[in-house]
Structures are given as C-alpha cells and as structure tokens.
Amino acid sequence: MEDVYKHKDLTEKIIEAFYRVYNILGYGFLEKVYENALLIELERMGIPARAQCPVQVLYEGTVVGEYFTDLLVQESVIVEIKAARNLCPEHEAQLLNYLKATKIEIGLLVNFGPKPEIRRKAFDNDRKSNGTQINAEKAD
C-alpha cells in the first residue's frame, strides 16, 4: 500500500519553502526562476537539495530515455515545478513516472500559477519494476 505519510516532516518543510517563494515572487516567471529560488530557500532552511538530477529509463537493460527532475531534496523527495495556469493530469503523470523510474517514493508537484497548487504523490518501491534507475551523479 502507498504510504503518503512517508517523509511527512520533510515535505511539510518543502511546502513551507514553496509558499515563501510564491509569496515573494508571485506568478509569471519561468520554471527555472522558481527552481533557483526554491534551492536558495531550502538551503536557508538547512535542507540539502540538488537541481536537474538525471533519471535514466531502462528497457530490458538498455537506456531508452533520460529525463531530469527539477529538484531532489535530501535524496528522498522529488519536486517537480510548474508555472502553468493550472495543473493537469499530464503534470501528475510526469511526476509519477519519475517516482516509478527511481528509488524515490515521494514526490511533490508544485505550481507557481495564478493560484499556488501542490500535489503529493507516493509510489512504493515494492511496486516498481527493476528496469529503471536514477543516476546519482550531478548533472552538468
């Protein structure tokens, strides 16, 4: 069964950082601006985070795709950042695919739209196939 309460304290701090950034910057910037601001805010809070972490998708042992998560926080939570009018099912599917493709079980989808939005997703490792992996190296 999915455990949506895993990393609850950490996700609450990430959400707090999201609202701080949203209250200062508001709506209308590119996602990269919010990514950079969230990194600064998390650093101020003493929470380690990395941007643009590569995720490799394997099919039968062969890399068939590579994507980059917006943020990986404490090597435990993926944060996918959007700056859209509204979140849509495709945004949620993107985050769920990142969770499927990694050993990370919890993700936050945050939207710096006209109205701030947050979705929390969980995908337990025991439900995942072994065909995908996250690359622990920092992206250039």
Long-range contacts (C-beta under 8 A, 24 or more apart in sequence): 1-124, 2-122, 2-123, 2-124, 2-127, 3-105, 3-122, 3-124, 4-106, 4-120, 4-122, 6-105, 6-106, 6-122, 7-76, 7-77, 7-105, 7-106, 10-47, 10-73, 10-74, 10-76, 10-77, 11-77, 11-106, 11-108, 11-120, 13-42, 13-45, 13-47, 14-42, 14-47, 14-73, 14-77, 14-79, 14-108, 15-108, 15-110, 15-118, 16-45, 17-41, 17-42, 17-45, 17-47, 18-108, 18-110, 18-116, 18-118, 19-116, 21-112, 22-112, 22-116, 25-112, 27-83, 27-112, 27-113, 27-114, 28-83, 29-83, 29-112, 30-83, 31-70, 31-81, 31-82, 31-83, 31-112, 34-81, 34-83, 34-112, 35-70, 35-71, 35-81, 38-71, 38-79, 38-81, 39-71, 42-71, 42-73, 47-73, 47-74, 48-73, 48-74, 48-75, 49-73, 49-74, 49-79, 50-138, 51-139, 52-139, 53-134, 53-135, 53-138, 53-139, 54-134, 54-135, 54-137, 54-139, 55-98, 55-101, 55-102, 55-132, 55-133, 55-134, 55-135, 56-101, 56-132, 56-133, 56-134, 56-135, 57-101, 57-131, 57-132, 58-131, 58-132, 58-133, 59-131, 60-131, 61-131, 67-97, 67-98, 67-101, 68-139, 69-98, 69-102, 72-104, 72-134, 75-104, 76-104, 76-106, 77-104, 77-106, 77-107, 77-108, 78-102, 78-104, 78-106, 78-107, 78-108, 79-107, 79-108, 79-110, 80-107, 80-108, 80-109, 80-110, 81-110, 81-111, 81-112, 82-109, 82-110, 82-111, 82-112, 82-113, 83-111, 83-112, 83-113, 84-111, 84-113, 85-113, 85-114, 86-111, 86-113, 86-117, 87-111, 87-113, 87-117, 87-119, 91-119, 92-119, 92-121, 95-119, 95-121, 96-121, 96-123, 99-123, 100-128, 100-129, 100-132, 101-132, 101-133, 101-134, 102-132, 102-133, 102-134, 103-128, 103-133, 103-134, 104-134
